[in-house]
């Protein structure tokens, strides 16, 4: 105990290691996630020349089997891209694998998976829908405080008739203990 009093840095290191052990213990298991942020949509001029930046959101469930790997199923809504009387609504259901770097206290991860997307485009006198399944990928980081976590992430979706669809978001996770 006297060594701790003499070396406050050692006490801080021990406290940080204890916090990391607690955070790591709360990471594994089933979790639910929700996030909100800025979505960006740019559709090809040959399909429907429209660009938009909106509020988008994602809701998901996942399972982190052990510290370095998780699987996640999520629904993403990109909001509505408007251009005069024209508008496009796009959403996706994605299945992802998440790989985490083994860093104490902070979760840094990459995600890779497939998204089953749907686009509904409307303009006066014309409307159509397109669907497909394409690659989706992203990066993120976060921290856990017990069973509650905070995350910041960027996910890009490859949609065949769009040159750019992505979501940059901040959100919460809750690990079910």
Buried (B, 14 or more C-beta within 10 A) or exposed (E): EEEEEEEEEEEEEEEEEEBBEEBBBBBBBEBEBBBBBBBBBBBBEEBBEBBBEBBBBBBBBBBBEEBEEBBBBBBBBBBBBEBEEBBBBBBBBBBBEBEBEEEEBEBEBBBEBBBBBBBBBBBEEEEEEBEBBBEBBBEBBBBBEEBEBBBBBBBBBBBEBBEBBBBBBBBBBBBEE
